[in-house]
Every structure is written in C-alpha cells, then in structure tokens.
C-alpha cells in the first residue's frame, strides 16, 4: 500500500478518553517529521472534559466530543461519529486510550482499519486495568501491544509488541510511566510502517 505517497498524508482520526499523551505524541511527530505519513484531521472523545480534548483544541484540530449517554444507544452515538469521520475523509481510526468498545457501526465502516494500543502483552491482561492486573499477578515482565480492532475486548490481530520489565515492588504509577515511554515510541513506528506498506519488514524488529 502506498497511500501516503499517492495522496499526501493519510487522514486519520484519533479516539481518546483520557490524558492523551499518545495523542500528543502523534501530534508532535506530525509537526516535526516531514516524512510522517498521517494527518490527524479529527479527535473523537466520549469525555468532553478530558485532557485529550483540550490538547486537540489547543492544536486547532477538529474535535467531536459527546457523551454516549446523551444518545438512545451505542449505534446512534456511532452513527453520529461516522458522519463526522466521513465528512473529514478519515481513512484510519487510531484508538489512543479510548475507553469504550467499538460497536458494529464503526467496525463495519472501517474493517481492519481501526488500530489500538494496549498496555500489556496481549492476550495477557486485556481490559481496563491491564497495568494494575499485571502487578497483582506478580509478573516480571509486561509490555505494550498494537493490534487491529475487532468486536472483542483487546482481541484483534496483533501487529507489534514490545516487552517492558517489571521491577520488584514497583508502583503502578512507575510501571505506567515506563509503559508510556514505550508506547510513545512504538505507536508512531507501527502507524508509519502500516501507512507506508512496510509493516511486514518492520515486524521482525518488534518481536
Ligand atoms: C495507554 O496506556 C494505552 O495503552 C491505553 O490507554 C492509555 C492511554 O494513555 N489504551 P494516554 O491517554 O495516551 O496518556
């Protein structure tokens, strides 16, 4: 796939619900790197007050931030999201700390075009509390996974994983910080490889 070269930067939407450090990293790479293949045209959030939304607004990026509870159901919320995604010509959805399961409306509109980053070595520790769960299980090593999104909870095809060591007695905060540092390197690398058609050659390096 040579989308990036053929049509300029590939339009992407980043979905976030939290602090948005991964979003920030992707915005920074886009600013700093001439050869970066993506353009964030939209940030979608289910939490209008979150820091990720503030970061996007500060950067002048279009934001769709609404509470799903203001809609009759998930499908109605996602139909509204989809309308804006289409308006913006979005080719890929990049989840970066988006704390909701993606429903059929978006999965069918973007088959194998939704990417997620998760703070564990999947299939170990899926779900919301991956870092806490890894510490509670007493593992010596956890990690970061980038995968395509399917209808399950953190179950789609894995594209890349990086290991992160866990020190004895480490706090959740310290481990999260270590994981974030890895995420901020790995996510841009995977997105670059994916959008420039170099995923298979890069994959060996991440294993
Ligand atoms: C990251 O740890 C990511 O793996 C998980 O949610 C967290 C988001 O962090 N899915 P941030 O909002 O990007 O700081």
py3Dmol code that shows the C-alpha trace and the ligand (Angstrom):
import py3Dmol

protein = """\
ATOM      1  CA  UNK A   1       0.000   0.000   0.000  1.00  0.00           C
ATOM      2  CA  UNK A   2       1.472   3.352  -0.973  1.00  0.00           C
ATOM      3  CA  UNK A   3      -1.391   5.547   0.153  1.00  0.00           C
ATOM      4  CA  UNK A   4       0.883   8.020   1.870  1.00  0.00           C
ATOM      5  CA  UNK A   5       2.888   8.748  -1.267  1.00  0.00           C
ATOM      6  CA  UNK A   6      -0.055   8.652  -3.642  1.00  0.00           C
ATOM      7  CA  UNK A   7      -2.381  11.049  -1.857  1.00  0.00           C
ATOM      8  CA  UNK A   8      -0.236  13.036   0.542  1.00  0.00           C
ATOM      9  CA  UNK A   9      -0.729  12.377   4.224  1.00  0.00           C
ATOM     10  CA  UNK A  10      -3.347   9.774   5.102  1.00  0.00           C
ATOM     11  CA  UNK A  11      -6.248  11.365   7.033  1.00  0.00           C
ATOM     12  CA  UNK A  12      -6.618   9.734  10.444  1.00  0.00           C
ATOM     13  CA  UNK A  13      -8.894  10.228  13.449  1.00  0.00           C
ATOM     14  CA  UNK A  14      -7.592   9.671  16.968  1.00  0.00           C
ATOM     15  CA  UNK A  15     -10.104   8.457  19.582  1.00  0.00           C
ATOM     16  CA  UNK A  16      -9.210   9.257  23.208  1.00  0.00           C
ATOM     17  CA  UNK A  17     -10.896   9.428  26.617  1.00  0.00           C
ATOM     18  CA  UNK A  18      -8.056  10.295  28.976  1.00  0.00           C
ATOM     19  CA  UNK A  19      -4.847  12.227  29.407  1.00  0.00           C
ATOM     20  CA  UNK A  20      -3.957  11.968  25.733  1.00  0.00           C
ATOM     21  CA  UNK A  21      -0.194  11.508  25.976  1.00  0.00           C
ATOM     22  CA  UNK A  22      -0.267   9.164  22.972  1.00  0.00           C
ATOM     23  CA  UNK A  23      -2.384  11.685  21.063  1.00  0.00           C
ATOM     24  CA  UNK A  24       0.150  14.378  21.971  1.00  0.00           C
ATOM     25  CA  UNK A  25       2.991  12.227  20.719  1.00  0.00           C
ATOM     26  CA  UNK A  26       1.226  11.664  17.375  1.00  0.00           C
ATOM     27  CA  UNK A  27       0.518  15.410  17.043  1.00  0.00           C
ATOM     28  CA  UNK A  28       4.176  16.163  17.800  1.00  0.00           C
ATOM     29  CA  UNK A  29       5.510  13.659  15.263  1.00  0.00           C
ATOM     30  CA  UNK A  30       3.189  15.116  12.631  1.00  0.00           C
ATOM     31  CA  UNK A  31       4.600  18.593  13.303  1.00  0.00           C
ATOM     32  CA  UNK A  32       8.228  17.575  13.499  1.00  0.00           C
ATOM     33  CA  UNK A  33       8.656  14.960  10.799  1.00  0.00           C
ATOM     34  CA  UNK A  34       8.295  15.947   7.139  1.00  0.00           C
ATOM     35  CA  UNK A  35       8.103  12.307   6.091  1.00  0.00           C
ATOM     36  CA  UNK A  36       5.351  11.391   8.576  1.00  0.00           C
ATOM     37  CA  UNK A  37       2.585   9.707   6.542  1.00  0.00           C
ATOM     38  CA  UNK A  38      -0.523  10.695   8.562  1.00  0.00           C
ATOM     39  CA  UNK A  39      -2.566  13.793   9.298  1.00  0.00           C
ATOM     40  CA  UNK A  40      -4.831  13.955  12.353  1.00  0.00           C
ATOM     41  CA  UNK A  41      -7.967  15.538  10.944  1.00  0.00           C
ATOM     42  CA  UNK A  42     -10.255  14.710  13.835  1.00  0.00           C
ATOM     43  CA  UNK A  43     -10.170  13.785  17.512  1.00  0.00           C
ATOM     44  CA  UNK A  44     -13.159  11.836  18.841  1.00  0.00           C
ATOM     45  CA  UNK A  45     -13.914  11.552  22.539  1.00  0.00           C
ATOM     46  CA  UNK A  46     -16.678  10.225  24.779  1.00  0.00           C
ATOM     47  CA  UNK A  47     -15.444  12.544  27.549  1.00  0.00           C
ATOM     48  CA  UNK A  48     -15.768  16.211  26.560  1.00  0.00           C
ATOM     49  CA  UNK A  49     -13.804  17.337  29.660  1.00  0.00           C
ATOM     50  CA  UNK A  50     -10.782  15.101  29.246  1.00  0.00           C
ATOM     51  CA  UNK A  51      -7.257  16.375  28.758  1.00  0.00           C
ATOM     52  CA  UNK A  52      -7.000  14.743  25.332  1.00  0.00           C
ATOM     53  CA  UNK A  53      -9.794  17.012  24.068  1.00  0.00           C
ATOM     54  CA  UNK A  54      -8.034  20.067  25.491  1.00  0.00           C
ATOM     55  CA  UNK A  55      -4.792  19.045  23.773  1.00  0.00           C
ATOM     56  CA  UNK A  56      -6.580  18.697  20.421  1.00  0.00           C
ATOM     57  CA  UNK A  57      -8.353  22.033  20.798  1.00  0.00           C
ATOM     58  CA  UNK A  58      -5.075  23.742  21.680  1.00  0.00           C
ATOM     59  CA  UNK A  59      -3.579  22.320  18.497  1.00  0.00           C
ATOM     60  CA  UNK A  60      -6.534  23.530  16.402  1.00  0.00           C
ATOM     61  CA  UNK A  61      -7.662  20.025  15.481  1.00  0.00           C
ATOM     62  CA  UNK A  62     -11.359  19.420  14.885  1.00  0.00           C
ATOM     63  CA  UNK A  63     -12.986  17.674  17.852  1.00  0.00           C
ATOM     64  CA  UNK A  64     -16.109  15.555  18.155  1.00  0.00           C
ATOM     65  CA  UNK A  65     -16.679  15.138  21.905  1.00  0.00           C
ATOM     66  CA  UNK A  66     -20.074  13.957  23.123  1.00  0.00           C
ATOM     67  CA  UNK A  67     -21.316  11.764  25.935  1.00  0.00           C
ATOM     68  CA  UNK A  68     -22.746   8.471  24.657  1.00  0.00           C
ATOM     69  CA  UNK A  69     -25.315   8.585  27.472  1.00  0.00           C
ATOM     70  CA  UNK A  70     -26.965  11.513  25.657  1.00  0.00           C
ATOM     71  CA  UNK A  71     -27.881   9.098  22.841  1.00  0.00           C
ATOM     72  CA  UNK A  72     -30.517   6.349  22.900  1.00  0.00           C
ATOM     73  CA  UNK A  73     -27.870   3.661  22.297  1.00  0.00           C
ATOM     74  CA  UNK A  74     -24.309   2.960  21.122  1.00  0.00           C
ATOM     75  CA  UNK A  75     -25.383   2.626  17.474  1.00  0.00           C
ATOM     76  CA  UNK A  76     -26.925   6.118  17.494  1.00  0.00           C
ATOM     77  CA  UNK A  77     -23.743   7.570  19.017  1.00  0.00           C
ATOM     78  CA  UNK A  78     -21.555   5.782  16.477  1.00  0.00           C
ATOM     79  CA  UNK A  79     -23.759   6.893  13.563  1.00  0.00           C
ATOM     80  CA  UNK A  80     -23.091  10.490  14.585  1.00  0.00           C
ATOM     81  CA  UNK A  81     -19.357   9.776  14.886  1.00  0.00           C
ATOM     82  CA  UNK A  82     -19.384   8.093  11.483  1.00  0.00           C
ATOM     83  CA  UNK A  83     -20.973  11.094   9.841  1.00  0.00           C
ATOM     84  CA  UNK A  84     -18.127  13.308  11.031  1.00  0.00           C
ATOM     85  CA  UNK A  85     -15.495  10.695  10.103  1.00  0.00           C
ATOM     86  CA  UNK A  86     -16.889  10.673   6.555  1.00  0.00           C
ATOM     87  CA  UNK A  87     -17.084  14.453   6.405  1.00  0.00           C
ATOM     88  CA  UNK A  88     -13.387  14.561   7.307  1.00  0.00           C
ATOM     89  CA  UNK A  89     -12.471  11.821   4.810  1.00  0.00           C
ATOM     90  CA  UNK A  90     -10.921   9.673   7.543  1.00  0.00           C
ATOM     91  CA  UNK A  91      -9.119   6.555   6.280  1.00  0.00           C
ATOM     92  CA  UNK A  92      -7.924   5.070   9.594  1.00  0.00           C
ATOM     93  CA  UNK A  93      -9.152   5.228  13.194  1.00  0.00           C
ATOM     94  CA  UNK A  94      -6.392   5.258  15.803  1.00  0.00           C
ATOM     95  CA  UNK A  95      -7.536   4.436  19.335  1.00  0.00           C
ATOM     96  CA  UNK A  96      -5.328   6.032  21.973  1.00  0.00           C
ATOM     97  CA  UNK A  97      -6.816   5.462  25.405  1.00  0.00           C
ATOM     98  CA  UNK A  98     -10.416   5.333  24.147  1.00  0.00           C
ATOM     99  CA  UNK A  99     -12.272   3.544  26.937  1.00  0.00           C
ATOM    100  CA  UNK A 100     -15.228   2.160  25.007  1.00  0.00           C
ATOM    101  CA  UNK A 101     -15.818  -0.966  22.972  1.00  0.00           C
ATOM    102  CA  UNK A 102     -16.145  -0.145  19.287  1.00  0.00           C
ATOM    103  CA  UNK A 103     -19.544  -1.313  18.022  1.00  0.00           C
ATOM    104  CA  UNK A 104     -20.674  -2.835  14.709  1.00  0.00           C
ATOM    105  CA  UNK A 105     -21.493   0.549  13.129  1.00  0.00           C
ATOM    106  CA  UNK A 106     -17.851   1.669  13.155  1.00  0.00           C
ATOM    107  CA  UNK A 107     -16.351  -1.816  12.729  1.00  0.00           C
ATOM    108  CA  UNK A 108     -18.351  -2.346   9.535  1.00  0.00           C
ATOM    109  CA  UNK A 109     -17.495   1.109   8.188  1.00  0.00           C
ATOM    110  CA  UNK A 110     -13.765   0.638   8.939  1.00  0.00           C
ATOM    111  CA  UNK A 111     -12.998  -3.091   8.589  1.00  0.00           C
ATOM    112  CA  UNK A 112      -9.359  -3.745   9.605  1.00  0.00           C
ATOM    113  CA  UNK A 113      -8.845  -0.001   9.657  1.00  0.00           C
ATOM    114  CA  UNK A 114      -9.040   0.562  13.402  1.00  0.00           C
ATOM    115  CA  UNK A 115      -5.848   0.353  15.439  1.00  0.00           C
ATOM    116  CA  UNK A 116      -5.469   0.128  19.211  1.00  0.00           C
ATOM    117  CA  UNK A 117      -2.583   0.322  21.665  1.00  0.00           C
ATOM    118  CA  UNK A 118      -2.859  -1.673  24.878  1.00  0.00           C
ATOM    119  CA  UNK A 119      -0.594  -1.619  27.950  1.00  0.00           C
ATOM    120  CA  UNK A 120       0.150  -5.353  28.240  1.00  0.00           C
ATOM    121  CA  UNK A 121       1.463  -8.260  26.214  1.00  0.00           C
ATOM    122  CA  UNK A 122      -1.886  -9.421  24.860  1.00  0.00           C
ATOM    123  CA  UNK A 123      -3.546 -11.872  25.195  1.00  0.00           C
ATOM    124  CA  UNK A 124      -2.371 -11.388  28.791  1.00  0.00           C
ATOM    125  CA  UNK A 125      -4.275  -8.768  30.801  1.00  0.00           C
ATOM    126  CA  UNK A 126      -6.950  -7.455  28.450  1.00  0.00           C
ATOM    127  CA  UNK A 127      -9.415  -4.841  29.706  1.00  0.00           C
ATOM    128  CA  UNK A 128      -9.293  -1.550  31.535  1.00  0.00           C
ATOM    129  CA  UNK A 129      -6.823  -2.337  34.319  1.00  0.00           C
ATOM    130  CA  UNK A 130      -4.014  -4.054  32.436  1.00  0.00           C
ATOM    131  CA  UNK A 131      -1.183  -2.405  34.394  1.00  0.00           C
ATOM    132  CA  UNK A 132      -2.771  -2.991  37.802  1.00  0.00           C
ATOM    133  CA  UNK A 133      -3.657  -6.570  36.841  1.00  0.00           C
ATOM    134  CA  UNK A 134      -0.081  -7.316  35.714  1.00  0.00           C
ATOM    135  CA  UNK A 135       1.279  -6.034  39.059  1.00  0.00           C
ATOM    136  CA  UNK A 136      -1.311  -8.021  41.012  1.00  0.00           C
ATOM    137  CA  UNK A 137      -0.312 -11.181  39.123  1.00  0.00           C
ATOM    138  CA  UNK A 138       3.323 -10.619  40.121  1.00  0.00           C
ATOM    139  CA  UNK A 139       4.727 -10.915  36.577  1.00  0.00           C
ATOM    140  CA  UNK A 140       8.381  -9.954  35.986  1.00  0.00           C
ATOM    141  CA  UNK A 141       7.602  -8.669  32.525  1.00  0.00           C
ATOM    142  CA  UNK A 142       4.676  -6.995  30.827  1.00  0.00           C
ATOM    143  CA  UNK A 143       4.593  -4.820  27.731  1.00  0.00           C
ATOM    144  CA  UNK A 144       2.761  -2.941  25.030  1.00  0.00           C
ATOM    145  CA  UNK A 145       0.689  -4.338  22.162  1.00  0.00           C
ATOM    146  CA  UNK A 146      -0.536  -2.643  18.993  1.00  0.00           C
ATOM    147  CA  UNK A 147      -3.353  -4.537  17.309  1.00  0.00           C
ATOM    148  CA  UNK A 148      -6.197  -4.232  14.836  1.00  0.00           C
ATOM    149  CA  UNK A 149      -9.573  -3.875  16.498  1.00  0.00           C
ATOM    150  CA  UNK A 150     -12.302  -6.485  16.185  1.00  0.00           C
ATOM    151  CA  UNK A 151     -15.552  -6.944  18.118  1.00  0.00           C
ATOM    152  CA  UNK A 152     -13.854  -8.392  21.210  1.00  0.00           C
ATOM    153  CA  UNK A 153     -12.123  -6.708  24.146  1.00  0.00           C
ATOM    154  CA  UNK A 154      -8.473  -6.270  23.077  1.00  0.00           C
ATOM    155  CA  UNK A 155      -8.623  -9.386  20.892  1.00  0.00           C
ATOM    156  CA  UNK A 156      -7.864  -8.320  17.282  1.00  0.00           C
ATOM    157  CA  UNK A 157      -4.809  -9.383  15.217  1.00  0.00           C
ATOM    158  CA  UNK A 158      -1.545  -8.298  16.848  1.00  0.00           C
ATOM    159  CA  UNK A 159       0.770  -6.116  14.727  1.00  0.00           C
ATOM    160  CA  UNK A 160       3.546  -5.366  17.221  1.00  0.00           C
ATOM    161  CA  UNK A 161       4.583  -5.995  20.806  1.00  0.00           C
ATOM    162  CA  UNK A 162       7.368  -4.637  22.977  1.00  0.00           C
ATOM    163  CA  UNK A 163       8.370  -6.104  26.324  1.00  0.00           C
ATOM    164  CA  UNK A 164       8.624  -3.969  29.465  1.00  0.00           C
ATOM    165  CA  UNK A 165      10.371  -5.303  32.592  1.00  0.00           C
ATOM    166  CA  UNK A 166       8.612  -5.061  35.960  1.00  0.00           C
ATOM    167  CA  UNK A 167      10.899  -4.345  38.933  1.00  0.00           C
ATOM    168  CA  UNK A 168      10.204  -5.920  42.334  1.00  0.00           C
ATOM    169  CA  UNK A 169       7.988  -3.610  44.426  1.00  0.00           C
ATOM    170  CA  UNK A 170       7.294  -1.296  41.513  1.00  0.00           C
ATOM    171  CA  UNK A 171       4.307   1.030  41.933  1.00  0.00           C
ATOM    172  CA  UNK A 172       1.513   1.216  39.384  1.00  0.00           C
ATOM    173  CA  UNK A 173       2.482   4.802  38.647  1.00  0.00           C
ATOM    174  CA  UNK A 174       6.109   3.919  37.933  1.00  0.00           C
ATOM    175  CA  UNK A 175       5.171   0.990  35.708  1.00  0.00           C
ATOM    176  CA  UNK A 176       2.638   3.099  33.828  1.00  0.00           C
ATOM    177  CA  UNK A 177       5.302   5.716  33.183  1.00  0.00           C
ATOM    178  CA  UNK A 178       7.683   3.067  31.851  1.00  0.00           C
ATOM    179  CA  UNK A 179       4.917   1.674  29.638  1.00  0.00           C
ATOM    180  CA  UNK A 180       4.017   5.119  28.338  1.00  0.00           C
ATOM    181  CA  UNK A 181       7.606   5.749  27.271  1.00  0.00           C
ATOM    182  CA  UNK A 182       7.498   2.552  25.217  1.00  0.00           C
ATOM    183  CA  UNK A 183       4.063   3.385  23.778  1.00  0.00           C
ATOM    184  CA  UNK A 184       5.223   6.788  22.609  1.00  0.00           C
ATOM    185  CA  UNK A 185       7.940   5.135  20.516  1.00  0.00           C
ATOM    186  CA  UNK A 186       6.066   2.051  19.332  1.00  0.00           C
ATOM    187  CA  UNK A 187       2.761   3.599  18.226  1.00  0.00           C
ATOM    188  CA  UNK A 188       4.278   6.085  15.747  1.00  0.00           C
ATOM    189  CA  UNK A 189       6.580   3.342  14.421  1.00  0.00           C
ATOM    190  CA  UNK A 190       3.684   0.962  13.755  1.00  0.00           C
ATOM    191  CA  UNK A 191       1.496   3.666  12.203  1.00  0.00           C
ATOM    192  CA  UNK A 192       4.349   4.736   9.936  1.00  0.00           C
ATOM    193  CA  UNK A 193       5.047   1.163   8.851  1.00  0.00           C
ATOM    194  CA  UNK A 194       1.372   0.427   8.282  1.00  0.00           C
ATOM    195  CA  UNK A 195       0.665   3.525   6.204  1.00  0.00           C
ATOM    196  CA  UNK A 196       3.788   3.191   4.095  1.00  0.00           C
ATOM    197  CA  UNK A 197       3.367  -0.525   3.417  1.00  0.00           C
ATOM    198  CA  UNK A 198       6.429  -1.598   5.424  1.00  0.00           C
ATOM    199  CA  UNK A 199       4.710  -3.456   8.222  1.00  0.00           C
ATOM    200  CA  UNK A 200       5.996  -6.942   7.410  1.00  0.00           C
ATOM    201  CA  UNK A 201       9.634  -5.871   7.179  1.00  0.00           C
ATOM    202  CA  UNK A 202       9.428  -3.893  10.464  1.00  0.00           C
ATOM    203  CA  UNK A 203       7.574  -6.609  12.389  1.00  0.00           C
ATOM    204  CA  UNK A 204      10.679  -8.709  12.925  1.00  0.00           C
ATOM    205  CA  UNK A 205      12.319  -5.831  14.852  1.00  0.00           C
ATOM    206  CA  UNK A 206       9.489  -5.560  17.376  1.00  0.00           C
ATOM    207  CA  UNK A 207       9.368  -9.227  18.368  1.00  0.00           C
TER     208      UNK A 207
END
"""
ligand_1 = """\
14
LIG
C -2.372 3.917 27.225
O -1.641 3.280 28.229
C -2.943 2.939 26.243
O -2.173 1.786 26.132
C -4.281 2.598 26.828
O -4.737 3.791 27.396
C -3.625 4.577 27.786
C -3.833 5.958 27.226
O -2.911 6.879 27.736
N -5.155 2.057 25.822
P -2.907 8.369 27.181
O -4.325 8.915 27.338
O -2.481 8.321 25.752
O -1.952 9.095 28.068
"""
view = py3Dmol.view(width=600, height=400)
view.addModel(protein, "pdb")
view.setStyle({"model": 0}, {"cartoon": {"style": "trace"}})
view.addModel(ligand_1, "xyz")
view.setStyle({"model": 1}, {"stick": {}})
view.zoomTo()
view.show()
